[in-house]
Amino acid sequence: ARPRSNPDPARRRPTEAECNILSILWDRGSGTVREVFEVLSERQEVGYTTVLKFMQIMTKKGLLRRDASIRPQVFRPARAKSEVQRDMV
């Protein structure tokens, strides 16, 4: 039998790197790639394009929502911190 795939991609467990980005956005409410990069780069060695790529992937996965109507684009978590934490236990 084939393993059953999770029907809701937003319920997928975020990776450690994705959790780091989510925690910044949960603290701030929302942010641009540049803002997330600046906070993240204080904690670890990371490139701007790496953060950008992660945030694009996270948007596709349903972990982030992107407001493309403004420049620079603003990202916010798609789900509450408590919801994601509950899914991870």
Buried (B, 14 or more C-beta within 10 A) or exposed (E): EEEEEEEEEEEBEBBEBBBBBBBBBBEBEBBBBEBBBBBBEEEEEBEBEEBBEBBBBBBEBBBBBBEEEEEEEBBBBBBEEEEBEEBEE
